[in-house]
Amino acid sequence: MKSLKTVQSYFKIKHLMNKQLILLLLVTCFSSYSWGQTDTSYGIKAGLNYNGNGNYKSSVSETIDNPDKNVGYHIGFFAKWGSSIYLRPEIVYTSTKSEYKNGDFDMKKLDAPLLVGVKVIGPLSVFAGPALQYILDTDLAGASLSELENDFSVGLHFGAAINFNKFALDVRYERGFSDNEIQFLNNNDIGSGRLDTRPEQLILSLSITL
């Protein structure tokens, strides 16, 4: 049984690595165009996340609980290549909270969006791209949690930004592509069940070019 789980884990990791390789190749292809325009900058960013994770499924009541969204925060770094068309990779530490009837679910993670943007008019631009996510820590109030199905997952970011010289303000939407469930075990009267950690959130960020 252990060997079967090991094989399954191997293929999950290999499948994820293949996804990441494809993303890297796409970024490399685009960069050959973007580099020719070379307008390079980098800086820091921080802001607020209005987040809700996936469904909470309890084995006791056999009900599905949708979370109430709550405010979290993020802080990180970015680089930017290009001008009218640009590539913007980011590394961001994110802390979020989702409120369920039986307790709050806290999650800490590292996000790595790979964004392609287009200047629309004046200071306004729009952008979109995949986002790699690595979950650092999870906590569900009043429950013991098992290991996640996948520490790594992939989602999508898209949004718009307004640039003011060294400052920029952007708002974006994030959604995870696939379910990534974690099991919780009986503490008090919660029972056992599963919780989908997939994020769905609005993100407001202030960026400062250094």
trRosetta pair geometry for C-beta under 8 A, 3 or more apart (Angstrom, degrees):
i j d omega theta_ij theta_ji phi_ij phi_ji
1 4 5.7 -52 -153 31 33 112
1 5 6.6 31 151 -15 65 104
2 5 5.7 -55 -151 37 34 110
2 6 6.3 38 150 -24 66 105
3 6 5.4 -51 -148 33 34 116
3 7 6.5 36 152 -20 65 102
4 7 5.8 -52 -150 35 32 110
4 8 6.4 32 151 -18 65 106
5 8 5.6 -54 -146 38 33 112
5 9 6.2 35 154 -21 66 105
6 9 5.7 -54 -148 36 29 111
6 10 6.4 35 151 -25 63 104
7 10 5.5 -50 -150 30 32 115
7 11 6.6 24 156 -13 64 104
8 11 6.1 -58 -150 38 31 105
8 12 6.4 34 151 -21 65 106
9 12 5.6 -54 -149 35 33 113
9 13 6.3 31 155 -17 67 106
10 13 6.0 -59 -152 38 28 108
10 14 6.1 27 152 -19 65 110
11 14 5.4 -50 -139 39 35 114
11 15 6.1 40 156 -24 66 103
12 15 5.8 -54 -149 33 28 111
12 16 6.5 25 153 -16 63 107
12 150 6.6 -139 164 -92 128 108
13 16 5.8 -57 -150 38 31 110
13 17 6.2 32 152 -20 66 107
14 17 5.6 -54 -146 37 31 112
14 18 6.4 36 152 -24 63 102
15 18 5.7 -52 -153 31 31 114
15 19 6.8 35 148 -20 62 101
16 19 5.5 -50 -155 31 37 114
16 20 6.5 33 150 -17 67 104
16 150 7.1 156 -73 -151 145 132
16 152 5.5 102 -179 98 151 126
16 154 7.7 177 -141 -28 87 110
17 20 5.6 -53 -147 38 35 111
17 21 6.2 40 151 -24 66 104
18 21 5.6 -51 -148 33 32 114
18 22 6.6 35 153 -20 63 102
19 22 5.8 -55 -154 33 31 111
19 23 6.5 30 150 -17 64 106
19 154 6.0 -105 144 -41 144 155
20 23 5.6 -53 -150 37 35 114
20 24 6.3 37 151 -22 66 105
20 132 6.7 46 -108 -96 103 134
21 24 5.6 -53 -148 35 32 113
21 25 6.4 34 153 -20 64 104
22 25 5.7 -54 -150 34 31 112
22 26 6.5 32 151 -19 64 105
23 26 5.7 -54 -151 34 32 112
23 27 6.4 33 152 -19 65 105
23 114 6.2 130 173 42 114 156
23 130 5.6 -94 -120 63 130 145
23 132 7.7 172 85 -52 167 108
24 27 5.6 -53 -149 36 33 112
24 28 6.3 34 152 -21 65 106
25 28 5.6 -53 -147 35 32 113
25 29 6.4 34 154 -20 65 104
26 29 5.8 -52 -148 34 31 111
26 30 6.4 25 155 -14 64 107
27 30 5.9 -60 -149 40 30 108
27 31 6.1 34 153 -29 66 109
27 87 6.8 109 -152 -154 84 137
27 89 7.6 43 -143 -69 141 115
27 114 5.6 -77 -84 -171 125 136
28 31 5.6 -52 -144 30 29 115
28 32 7.1 39 155 -29 60 95
29 32 6.2 -48 -164 16 33 112
29 33 7.9 19 146 -4 58 100
30 33 6.0 -62 -168 38 45 106
30 34 5.9 34 145 -15 78 115
30 87 5.9 134 117 -80 120 126
30 116 6.4 -90 -165 -102 161 124
31 34 5.3 -59 -135 47 39 109
31 35 5.5 48 163 -32 73 103
31 81 6.8 37 -134 90 85 152
31 87 6.0 -44 -90 3 76 167
32 35 6.2 -39 -136 26 21 113
32 36 7.5 30 153 -26 49 101
33 36 6.1 -55 -168 20 35 114
33 37 7.7 20 147 -10 63 102
33 85 7.6 -21 122 99 115 133
34 37 6.1 -62 -165 34 43 106
34 81 5.0 89 140 119 122 106
34 82 4.1 -65 -155 -65 100 118
34 85 6.6 -119 -101 109 88 92
34 86 6.5 100 -143 -133 123 37
34 87 4.9 -32 -104 -6 178 110
35 38 5.8 12 -175 -73 49 89
35 81 6.5 -18 -85 174 57 135
37 82 5.2 57 74 -129 128 67
37 83 5.7 -127 151 16 127 95
37 84 7.5 -117 -160 31 157 83
37 85 7.3 127 9 58 162 83
38 81 7.0 -44 -126 -158 57 90
38 82 7.9 -53 -106 -77 21 41
39 80 7.9 -31 107 121 82 94
39 81 7.2 132 67 -163 56 42
39 82 6.0 7 49 151 94 9
39 83 4.3 64 24 -59 151 95
39 86 7.6 -70 71 -102 105 111
40 79 7.5 -15 -164 -176 86 95
40 80 7.1 157 -152 87 42 60
40 81 5.5 -4 -102 -105 77 72
41 79 7.3 168 93 -158 46 53
41 80 4.9 -6 62 57 88 105
41 209 4.9 -23 175 -143 129 121
42 77 7.1 11 180 179 100 97
42 78 6.6 -175 -150 96 62 53
42 79 4.4 -20 -101 -106 96 71
42 80 6.9 180 -80 16 46 71
42 209 7.3 116 77 -144 24 72
42 210 6.3 -31 94 43 73 102
43 77 7.3 -178 99 -151 32 65
43 78 6.0 -10 61 58 71 89
43 166 7.7 150 -101 -173 151 82
43 207 5.9 100 93 175 127 88
43 208 5.1 -155 177 94 129 51
43 209 4.2 -108 -54 -111 141 33
43 210 4.6 160 -109 -9 73 79
44 75 7.6 -3 -179 -173 101 83
44 76 7.3 172 -155 97 64 33
44 77 5.8 -42 -106 -102 59 62
44 78 7.6 149 -113 17 12 80
44 207 7.3 174 92 -150 38 60
44 208 5.6 -6 60 56 82 96
44 210 6.8 67 -6 -44 86 113
45 74 7.8 -2 115 113 93 100
45 75 7.2 175 94 -150 55 43
45 76 5.6 -15 62 66 92 76
45 77 7.2 158 18 -101 85 13
45 78 5.6 43 -14 -12 124 117
45 90 7.1 -35 35 -139 140 124
45 92 7.2 -45 79 -102 112 109
45 205 5.1 16 178 -179 116 119
45 206 6.7 171 -150 85 69 42
45 207 4.3 -24 -97 -99 101 76
45 208 7.3 174 -82 17 50 65
46 73 7.3 4 -174 -180 89 99
46 74 6.6 -175 -145 95 51 59
46 75 4.3 2 -106 -106 95 78
46 76 7.6 152 -79 18 57 56
46 205 7.0 156 84 -147 19 76
46 206 6.2 -18 64 57 69 87
47 73 7.1 -179 98 -151 34 67
47 74 5.9 -6 59 56 73 92
47 203 6.5 92 100 176 129 78
47 204 4.8 -152 180 100 126 60
47 205 3.7 -121 -10 -101 149 48
47 206 5.7 145 -76 7 97 68
48 71 5.8 -24 -169 -163 112 102
48 72 7.2 142 -164 78 60 42
48 73 5.8 -40 -109 -102 52 65
48 74 7.8 179 -90 17 7 80
48 203 7.6 177 91 -150 47 50
48 204 5.1 4 56 56 87 103
49 71 7.0 137 75 -161 52 50
49 72 4.2 -22 64 67 108 94
49 73 6.4 -150 12 -67 91 12
49 74 5.8 80 -37 -23 115 105
49 94 6.3 62 -36 -156 156 108
49 95 8.0 169 36 73 131 48
49 96 5.5 -71 103 -95 137 99
49 201 5.2 7 -175 173 96 143
49 202 7.5 156 -158 81 50 48
49 203 5.3 -12 -107 -105 76 79
49 204 7.9 -163 -75 26 34 67
50 69 5.5 43 167 159 80 128
50 70 7.7 -168 -150 95 54 19
50 71 5.9 -25 -98 -98 64 66
50 72 8.0 -175 -74 24 19 73
50 201 5.9 159 78 -159 51 82
50 202 4.4 -1 53 56 109 96
50 203 7.7 -150 24 -69 70 37
50 204 7.8 49 -11 -5 98 99
51 69 6.1 169 84 -151 26 87
51 70 6.5 -31 63 62 77 64
51 71 7.8 119 18 -120 80 18
51 72 5.3 -4 12 10 128 120
51 96 3.9 -35 70 -151 164 126
51 97 7.1 118 72 49 113 39
51 98 6.4 -91 119 -69 90 85
51 199 6.0 -48 -149 -150 108 100
51 200 7.4 132 -155 74 60 46
51 201 3.9 -20 -101 -98 71 125
52 66 7.8 27 171 171 133 80
52 67 4.6 173 -158 87 95 111
52 68 7.0 -131 -108 125 116 16
52 69 4.0 -74 -49 -88 105 79
52 70 7.5 113 -80 11 69 64
52 98 5.2 99 -141 -121 51 108
52 199 7.9 125 74 -156 38 56
52 200 5.5 -28 70 68 83 95
52 201 6.9 161 21 -79 55 74
53 67 5.8 63 52 4 68 156
53 96 7.5 131 -49 117 96 129
53 98 4.4 -107 16 -24 92 158
53 105 6.0 -69 29 93 141 139
53 107 7.0 104 -68 -10 134 142
53 195 7.0 44 119 164 133 101
53 196 6.4 176 155 96 92 68
53 197 5.5 -46 -154 -144 131 35
53 198 6.5 124 -161 63 74 44
53 199 6.1 -48 -102 -96 67 49
53 200 7.4 142 -116 19 19 79
54 67 7.8 76 81 0 12 115
54 176 7.9 -70 -48 52 113 132
54 179 6.8 93 -125 -128 174 79
54 181 7.8 -82 78 -92 140 72
54 195 7.0 142 77 172 87 59
54 196 2.5 -48 87 92 141 115
54 197 6.7 -26 21 14 104 13
54 198 4.6 55 -41 45 120 92
54 200 7.7 102 -72 -8 62 107
55 64 4.9 -18 -169 -168 128 102
55 65 6.8 135 -164 65 69 46
55 66 6.1 -41 -106 -90 75 59
55 67 8.0 -154 -104 -16 29 83
55 195 7.5 -150 101 -141 44 51
55 196 5.3 47 41 16 64 118
56 64 7.2 139 70 -163 50 50
56 65 4.0 -27 64 63 106 104
56 66 7.8 -162 20 -67 85 14
56 67 6.8 98 -18 -61 110 86
56 100 4.7 55 -19 -128 163 145
56 101 7.9 -165 79 28 145 83
56 102 7.3 -168 153 36 148 109
56 105 7.7 -167 -83 -36 119 137
56 193 6.9 69 173 115 68 136
56 194 8.0 -179 -153 94 40 46
56 195 5.0 -2 -110 -109 71 91
56 196 7.9 -121 -64 20 41 73
57 63 7.8 -165 -140 93 52 37
57 64 5.4 -16 -97 -105 78 74
57 65 7.7 -166 -71 20 32 75
57 193 4.9 -165 99 -177 61 113
57 194 4.9 1 56 57 108 83
57 195 7.3 -169 22 -76 69 44
58 61 5.0 38 89 37 125 88
58 62 7.0 -89 89 -42 73 19
58 63 6.0 7 45 51 103 74
58 65 7.1 44 -13 -8 105 113
58 102 7.2 105 -78 -14 135 153
58 190 7.2 -124 -126 174 118 67
58 191 5.4 85 -171 73 99 125
58 192 7.7 133 -154 85 61 29
58 193 4.2 -88 -112 -54 34 154
59 62 6.9 20 -155 -75 30 64
59 191 5.4 -148 64 152 81 121
59 192 4.9 -1 26 77 129 76
59 193 4.8 -166 -14 -78 77 78
60 189 7.6 117 -158 167 171 69
60 190 7.3 180 0 147 142 31
60 191 3.1 -158 -37 -45 116 161
60 192 7.6 121 -36 32 86 50
60 193 7.5 -79 4 -46 77 115
61 191 7.5 177 -6 24 71 153
65 100 5.2 83 124 -153 135 101
65 101 5.5 -118 -139 11 143 105
65 102 7.4 174 7 6 173 96
67 98 3.9 -9 -173 177 155 111
67 99 6.0 129 -167 61 86 46
67 100 5.4 -58 -104 -72 82 75
67 105 7.2 -77 -107 31 140 119
68 98 7.3 147 65 -171 48 64
68 99 4.1 -26 59 68 101 110
68 100 7.8 -177 16 -72 78 30
69 98 7.1 -38 -113 -122 38 75
69 99 7.9 -36 42 25 8 93
69 201 7.6 147 -142 -112 116 74
70 96 7.5 130 77 -178 93 71
70 97 4.4 -50 88 89 140 92
70 98 6.2 -170 18 -101 107 28
70 99 5.5 107 -46 -21 122 99
70 104 7.6 12 -12 -140 164 112
71 97 7.8 3 65 47 37 101
72 94 6.7 64 127 178 131 81
72 95 5.0 -158 -169 101 110 62
72 96 3.7 -94 -31 -104 162 50
72 97 5.8 153 -75 7 100 73
72 201 8.0 -41 37 -138 114 148
73 94 7.6 -171 98 -146 40 55
73 95 5.7 7 55 54 75 98
74 92 5.1 18 179 174 120 115
74 93 6.5 167 -153 86 67 49
74 94 4.3 -16 -101 -101 103 76
74 95 7.3 180 -79 21 54 62
74 111 7.5 -25 -139 28 136 127
74 203 7.0 -2 16 -147 141 115
74 205 7.2 -44 75 -97 116 103
75 92 7.1 162 84 -153 24 74
75 93 5.7 -12 62 58 75 97
76 90 5.8 76 119 175 135 97
76 91 5.3 -164 -167 98 115 52
76 92 3.2 -94 -29 -103 156 59
76 93 5.9 162 -74 12 90 63
76 111 7.6 -86 -63 63 161 89
77 90 6.9 169 89 -153 47 63
77 91 5.3 5 54 54 92 93
77 92 7.8 -160 30 -74 48 58
78 88 5.9 4 -174 -174 115 97
78 89 7.1 169 -150 91 65 45
78 90 4.5 -23 -100 -102 87 86
78 91 7.9 -173 -78 23 46 59
78 207 6.3 -32 33 -135 141 126
79 88 7.0 -180 85 -144 48 54
79 89 5.7 5 51 57 96 87
79 90 8.0 -171 21 -80 60 47
80 86 5.6 9 -173 174 93 132
80 87 7.3 162 -151 82 48 49
80 88 4.8 -5 -103 -101 81 90
81 86 6.2 162 83 -156 43 79
81 87 4.9 -6 58 54 97 96
81 88 7.8 -172 24 -71 61 49
82 85 5.3 -68 174 97 138 55
82 86 3.3 -175 79 -105 107 61
82 87 5.8 96 3 8 126 69
82 117 7.9 165 88 63 123 88
83 86 6.4 118 -15 -66 9 105
83 119 7.1 -24 144 -20 62 139
84 118 7.2 10 156 -156 65 61
84 119 4.7 -91 -141 33 55 120
85 116 7.5 -4 -175 -176 88 90
85 117 7.3 169 -155 89 44 55
85 118 5.6 -8 -106 -106 73 71
85 119 7.5 -106 -58 8 39 83
86 116 7.5 166 87 -155 46 49
86 117 4.9 -12 61 60 92 100
86 119 7.8 68 -5 -35 105 90
86 125 7.8 1 31 -169 116 157
87 114 7.7 -16 -168 -176 93 77
87 115 7.3 147 -162 84 46 56
87 116 6.0 -22 -104 -103 64 67
87 117 7.8 -176 -80 20 18 79
88 113 7.8 3 107 109 87 103
88 115 4.4 -22 68 69 95 106
88 116 7.7 174 23 -82 77 21
88 117 6.0 27 0 -7 121 118
88 127 6.8 -24 38 -145 128 151
89 112 7.1 -3 -170 -176 93 83
89 113 7.2 174 -148 93 45 58
89 114 5.3 -7 -104 -112 82 67
89 115 7.3 177 -79 23 31 72
90 111 7.2 5 104 109 105 92
90 112 6.7 -180 84 -147 60 42
90 113 4.8 15 44 52 110 93
90 115 7.1 29 -6 0 106 112
91 110 6.9 -13 -168 -172 81 103
91 111 7.7 158 -155 83 35 53
91 112 5.7 -2 -102 -104 64 82
92 110 7.1 147 77 -160 47 55
92 111 4.5 -19 64 62 101 98
92 112 7.5 -180 22 -75 76 38
92 113 7.3 17 7 5 123 97
93 108 7.5 -8 -173 -171 89 90
93 109 7.8 165 -153 88 49 39
93 110 6.1 -30 -98 -102 59 68
94 108 7.3 163 87 -154 54 46
94 109 5.3 -18 63 64 99 84
94 110 7.5 155 17 -102 84 19
94 111 5.5 39 -10 -10 128 116
95 106 7.4 -8 -171 -170 87 94
95 107 7.5 169 -150 88 46 50
95 108 5.3 -11 -103 -104 77 76
96 106 7.4 165 88 -152 48 50
96 107 5.2 -10 60 59 92 94
96 109 7.8 -12 12 17 105 107
96 199 6.9 106 35 -118 173 117
96 201 6.9 -98 -119 -82 141 151
97 104 5.5 -4 -170 -179 106 117
97 105 6.9 152 -156 79 54 50
97 106 5.2 -18 -101 -100 83 71
97 107 7.7 174 -82 20 38 70
98 104 7.0 157 79 -159 43 65
98 105 4.7 -10 58 57 95 103
98 107 7.9 21 1 0 99 109
99 104 5.4 -30 -104 -105 61 82
99 105 8.0 -155 -72 21 18 74
100 103 6.0 2 68 61 98 48
100 104 7.0 166 26 -96 73 27
100 105 6.3 51 -5 -17 114 103
100 195 7.9 -91 -51 -119 157 124
102 141 7.9 -177 129 80 62 90
102 142 6.8 -117 158 73 86 133
102 143 7.7 61 129 -41 116 123
102 190 5.0 113 178 -122 138 99
103 140 5.7 93 103 172 126 74
103 141 3.3 -156 -165 69 115 95
103 142 4.7 -152 -75 30 147 108
103 143 6.5 -178 54 -5 155 104
103 190 7.2 -25 -3 -102 124 136
104 140 7.6 -171 93 -145 39 49
104 141 5.0 57 42 -10 70 124
105 138 7.2 -13 -173 -168 90 93
105 139 7.3 164 -154 86 47 49
105 140 5.0 -11 -104 -101 79 80
105 141 7.7 -113 -67 3 41 78
105 195 6.3 -177 -103 171 151 153
105 197 8.0 -145 160 -109 136 76
106 137 7.9 -11 115 115 95 94
106 138 7.0 158 87 -156 60 44
106 139 4.5 -3 55 58 103 98
106 140 7.9 -166 23 -72 66 36
107 135 6.5 -57 -166 -141 107 104
107 137 7.2 169 -152 89 43 57
107 138 5.2 -3 -106 -107 78 77
107 139 7.8 -167 -70 25 44 64
107 197 6.4 130 -101 -154 149 106
107 199 8.0 -141 82 -76 150 104
108 135 7.6 107 81 -166 52 61
108 136 4.5 -57 107 68 97 111
108 137 4.3 20 43 48 112 95
108 138 7.7 -143 26 -65 68 43
109 133 5.6 4 169 -171 137 93
109 134 6.2 161 -164 82 83 45
109 135 4.8 -42 -102 -108 103 50
109 136 5.7 -177 -99 5 34 84
110 133 7.3 155 83 -156 52 47
110 134 4.6 -5 57 58 99 100
110 136 6.4 87 -17 -44 85 109
111 131 5.6 -7 -169 179 102 115
111 132 7.2 149 -160 81 49 53
111 133 5.5 -13 -106 -103 72 75
112 131 6.6 154 76 -162 44 63
112 132 4.3 -11 60 59 104 101
112 133 7.7 -162 23 -69 72 34
112 134 7.8 36 -6 -3 106 99
113 129 5.9 105 179 87 87 109
113 130 7.4 176 -144 102 58 38
113 131 4.1 -26 -93 -103 72 96
113 132 7.9 -163 -70 25 28 61
113 157 4.8 -10 -127 13 130 150
114 129 4.9 -128 92 159 59 133
114 130 5.7 4 48 64 100 79
114 131 7.3 -178 14 -88 64 44
114 132 7.7 46 -15 -6 102 93
115 127 4.6 33 176 167 117 125
115 128 6.8 159 -144 85 79 12
115 129 4.0 -158 -105 21 41 134
115 157 6.3 -59 -89 87 105 123
116 127 6.4 172 86 -151 36 80
116 128 6.6 -23 58 65 81 62
116 129 5.4 127 6 -70 73 113
117 125 4.9 48 172 154 117 126
117 126 6.7 172 -148 91 76 34
117 127 3.5 -35 -92 -90 88 103
117 161 7.2 -23 -136 26 143 124
118 125 6.2 174 86 -158 36 88
118 126 5.9 -12 57 60 86 81
118 127 7.4 166 14 -82 60 57
119 124 7.5 115 -161 89 62 49
119 125 4.7 -50 -101 -95 49 102
120 124 4.8 -44 57 106 111 98
120 125 5.9 169 -1 -109 81 36
120 126 5.9 61 -46 -7 119 95
121 124 5.6 9 60 52 66 109
123 162 5.1 52 122 -164 111 72
123 163 4.7 -150 -164 56 91 68
123 164 6.4 22 -146 -68 150 57
124 160 6.6 -8 -165 -176 91 111
124 161 7.5 154 -151 83 46 48
124 162 5.8 -21 -93 -99 64 74
125 160 6.9 167 89 -156 44 65
125 161 5.2 -13 62 59 92 94
125 163 6.9 30 4 -15 112 113
126 158 7.7 16 177 -176 92 86
126 159 7.3 -160 -149 108 66 32
126 160 5.0 -33 -102 -101 71 79
126 161 7.8 171 -90 17 25 72
127 157 7.7 -5 115 119 97 100
127 158 6.8 -167 100 -143 53 54
127 159 6.3 -9 60 62 85 67
127 160 7.4 154 18 -97 74 30
127 161 6.6 20 1 -4 119 112
127 170 7.7 -16 33 -148 124 140
127 172 7.6 -45 75 -100 99 121
128 156 7.3 -2 -170 -177 93 94
128 157 6.7 178 -147 97 48 61
128 158 3.7 2 -107 -106 94 95
128 159 7.7 143 -81 12 63 49
129 156 7.6 179 99 -150 25 63
129 157 5.9 -9 62 60 68 94
129 158 7.7 139 11 -80 46 68
130 154 5.8 -17 -170 -170 113 105
130 155 7.2 142 -162 80 63 37
130 156 6.2 -48 -109 -100 50 59
130 157 7.7 86 177 19 6 81
131 154 7.1 145 75 -161 49 55
131 155 4.8 -25 63 69 101 87
131 156 6.7 174 13 -93 94 8
131 157 4.9 80 -41 -21 125 107
131 174 6.5 -36 35 -135 156 111
132 152 6.8 -22 -170 -160 94 97
132 153 7.9 153 -158 83 51 37
132 154 6.0 -29 -103 -103 55 73
133 152 6.9 144 80 -155 57 47
133 153 4.9 -19 62 64 109 81
133 154 7.1 -177 16 -86 88 22
133 155 6.1 40 -21 2 125 109
133 176 7.3 -57 17 -105 152 101
133 199 7.5 178 -113 10 162 123
134 151 5.9 23 -154 146 71 92
134 152 5.6 -17 -97 -96 74 71
135 138 6.4 6 172 -45 125 104
135 148 6.1 79 66 -19 147 167
135 151 5.3 -131 48 -153 88 64
135 153 7.7 36 -25 8 104 104
135 197 6.7 9 -94 151 151 151
138 145 5.8 -106 102 121 111 171
138 148 7.1 115 -2 -58 146 112
138 182 6.2 -144 115 -76 165 177
138 197 6.8 -69 -107 -109 140 133
139 145 7.3 -137 -115 -3 31 137
140 143 4.3 -22 99 57 112 116
140 145 5.7 119 16 -63 108 113
140 184 5.4 -55 65 -105 155 139
140 195 6.7 158 -86 -1 142 162
142 187 5.0 -178 165 99 64 124
142 188 5.8 -46 -170 24 113 125
142 190 5.7 140 123 -40 112 138
143 184 4.1 11 162 -174 138 123
143 185 6.6 145 -172 55 83 50
143 186 7.9 -65 -130 -137 81 6
143 187 4.9 -160 -100 22 41 121
143 190 5.4 -91 -81 93 105 163
144 184 6.7 139 72 -161 42 68
144 185 4.4 -28 69 54 99 108
144 187 6.0 129 -11 -49 80 115
145 182 5.5 7 -165 156 111 123
145 183 7.1 141 -157 83 59 49
145 184 5.3 -35 -98 -101 66 75
145 185 7.5 -162 -79 9 19 84
146 182 6.4 178 65 -173 74 75
146 183 4.2 13 27 63 126 99
146 184 7.4 -141 4 -78 80 28
146 185 7.0 98 -42 -33 90 103
147 182 7.5 -126 124 -133 21 90
148 151 5.8 123 71 -74 129 54
148 180 6.4 17 -174 163 111 98
148 181 7.7 166 -150 94 67 33
148 182 4.9 -45 -99 -87 68 99
148 197 6.6 -35 -124 9 120 151
149 180 5.6 -148 56 -156 108 62
149 181 5.7 57 -17 53 124 66
149 182 7.4 -129 -8 -74 75 53
150 153 5.5 113 103 -66 122 85
150 180 5.3 -87 51 -134 97 110
153 176 5.9 7 138 -147 134 114
153 177 7.3 -169 171 40 95 88
153 178 6.9 -143 -153 59 110 87
153 180 5.0 -74 -77 -61 146 150
153 198 7.3 -127 153 -106 161 76
154 176 7.6 117 88 -152 37 68
154 177 5.3 -1 92 13 84 129
154 178 7.8 42 56 16 81 97
155 174 5.6 50 135 -177 138 91
155 175 5.8 -179 -164 92 105 36
155 176 4.3 -65 -93 -100 109 45
155 177 5.8 -161 -106 -19 44 75
155 198 7.7 145 -91 -159 115 84
155 199 6.6 -29 -89 58 162 100
156 174 7.0 166 82 -147 49 53
156 175 5.5 -10 53 58 94 83
156 177 6.8 96 -22 -66 94 87
157 172 5.2 17 -171 165 95 138
157 173 7.3 160 -148 78 50 46
157 174 5.2 -17 -95 -95 75 82
157 203 7.8 -35 -134 35 109 138
158 172 6.3 167 87 -153 24 92
158 173 6.0 -15 61 53 74 90
159 170 5.7 99 116 171 129 99
159 171 5.3 -156 -164 100 126 48
159 172 2.8 -102 -28 -97 144 70
159 173 6.2 154 -72 7 92 63
159 203 7.5 -96 -57 64 157 92
160 170 6.6 -170 98 -145 37 79
160 171 6.4 0 56 56 77 81
160 172 7.8 169 18 -80 43 67
161 168 5.4 15 179 176 116 114
161 169 6.8 163 -154 85 68 40
161 170 3.6 -30 -97 -91 89 103
161 207 7.9 -4 -147 18 130 129
162 168 6.7 171 85 -154 45 67
162 169 5.2 -6 56 58 94 90
162 170 7.4 176 19 -78 57 56
163 167 7.6 155 -160 92 51 48
163 168 4.5 -20 -106 -103 67 100
164 167 4.7 -14 71 71 98 94
164 168 6.8 173 24 -83 66 46
164 169 7.8 26 4 -2 107 92
165 209 8.0 -128 137 40 58 125
166 208 6.2 25 147 -160 93 66
166 209 4.4 -126 -150 53 70 96
167 206 7.0 -23 -162 -170 95 91
167 207 7.1 144 -160 81 45 60
167 208 6.0 -13 -102 -103 67 66
167 209 7.6 -120 -56 11 28 84
168 206 7.5 153 81 -159 50 46
168 207 4.3 -10 59 57 99 108
168 209 7.6 69 -7 -31 105 97
169 204 7.7 -7 -171 -171 89 83
169 205 7.3 166 -152 87 46 54
169 206 5.8 -17 -101 -104 73 68
169 207 7.7 -162 -72 20 27 78
170 204 7.7 175 91 -149 48 43
170 205 5.2 -8 60 59 88 99
170 207 7.0 25 4 -9 107 115
171 202 6.8 -4 -172 -176 95 96
171 203 7.0 161 -154 83 49 53
171 204 5.3 -11 -104 -102 82 71
171 205 7.7 175 -81 20 37 71
172 202 7.5 161 85 -156 40 53
172 203 4.9 -17 62 59 87 103
172 205 7.5 0 12 6 105 113
173 201 7.5 170 -153 90 52 43
173 202 6.0 -29 -100 -101 67 64
173 203 7.6 177 -86 16 18 84
174 199 5.8 1 114 112 114 117
174 200 7.2 -171 93 -138 68 29
174 201 5.1 -2 54 58 102 85
174 202 8.0 -176 18 -82 77 18
174 203 6.1 48 -12 -17 112 122
175 198 7.8 25 -176 161 60 105
175 199 7.3 -150 -126 97 27 69
175 200 5.4 22 -111 -113 76 77
176 180 6.7 -94 174 5 151 113
176 198 3.5 -136 62 -157 143 92
176 199 5.4 111 -32 41 105 63
176 200 7.3 -87 14 -59 83 66
178 198 7.1 -152 93 -96 31 132
179 196 5.3 -74 -145 -130 87 114
179 198 6.0 -88 -120 -31 37 131
180 196 6.8 99 56 -161 50 67
180 197 5.0 -61 93 58 98 97
180 198 5.5 128 25 -62 90 78
181 194 4.7 1 -172 -177 127 115
181 195 6.6 144 -152 72 73 35
181 196 5.4 -43 -92 -94 75 58
181 197 7.1 159 -112 2 21 82
182 194 7.1 151 75 -155 35 67
182 195 5.5 -24 61 63 86 89
182 197 5.7 56 -9 -38 110 116
183 192 7.0 8 -179 -175 96 98
183 193 7.3 -177 -148 100 66 28
183 194 5.5 -39 -99 -98 63 72
183 195 7.9 157 -100 18 17 74
184 190 7.1 -54 126 131 124 133
184 192 6.4 -175 93 -145 60 56
184 193 6.0 -5 53 60 93 70
184 194 7.5 168 13 -97 77 22
184 195 6.2 41 -17 -8 115 113
185 192 5.4 -6 -126 -107 41 99
186 190 6.4 173 -137 69 48 81
186 191 5.6 -21 -101 -138 88 21
186 192 5.4 -54 -46 -50 78 82
187 190 5.6 16 59 27 70 122
190 193 8.0 -109 151 15 90 110
